Amino acid sequence: RSSRAFQSLRRLCSKTKESEALTRWNVGGPRADFALSTPGYWDSFYQHQVKQPNSGDFDWYLRFGRIPLLISEQLKRIPAGNTVLHIGCGTSSFSSTLSSHSPALKMVHGDFSYESLRIMKAKHPELDWVQMDARALPFSDEQVSCVIEKGTMDALLRTGEDDWLTMCRETLRVLAPGGVFVQMTDEPPELRLQLLEHLQPRWTVSFRSLAPEDEGQQAGEGFSMEDEGLFVYRCTKARA
């Protein structure tokens, strides 16, 4: 975590931290950290990261010692054999944790970064890795029971355009009626709810705060956590 690549990423994200506002999802043009929304940036990041001593997995925000209770409860309701899509998987340890906790489900881990998938396929060849863009998901309508992401929409918000909305619409399209989109971010409700609620009543939105200590972390440990907790948002698609 002290590698030059990680420190560069931290500096890039901090450029816009102080200027974030309620209206930032309507901003015209790219933000200072626009690069975070491009596969080229992440390919270069992972190429550099994997060369570092003891590089390990890279987890945006924080590492999960276990699946958050909200996600675990949601997955238990899904019939065996149904598809769960994890988008923006990167090289996070969350992918293997997620799969190991729900072996009866068809877990698909996707990212638009070729390098991240190359690394993860080598580490976990038994898992299902697919290169994909969250703005154009390679699934038929209503094919997926649950979509999970940690930090993907945060990255797409850096474009300053409607990429985040395209992602949400694609997620809604592939979700089966009653399916759930689970999103993890450090962005609080006063900023995030107005985005997710944009697609109501096609889905309904709820959230909870997950403090760092809830996952066995010390406050401030991990990327971009500072003294905040993690917010988990759940969007449930209408059945009719």
Disulfide bonds with the S-S distance in Angstrom:
none
